[in-house]
């Protein structure tokens, strides 16, 4: 069964990305399969997970919302 967890807040700088990153890593270490979706144009979660960011700008999730 799939479970969805969302971390959100209107205010910036409250630890949403850090919470998401640590939650995702913790769940993976417990043996769960995790999909972390980074919708922030600054892609800090992507950088924190050390994902390759050499994609063209038009191939990002942020570009879908423009």
Secondary structure, 3 states (H helix, E strand, C coil): CCCCCCCCCCCCCCCHHHHHHHHHHHHHHCCCCCCCCCCCCCCHHHHHCCCCCCCCHHHCHHHHCC
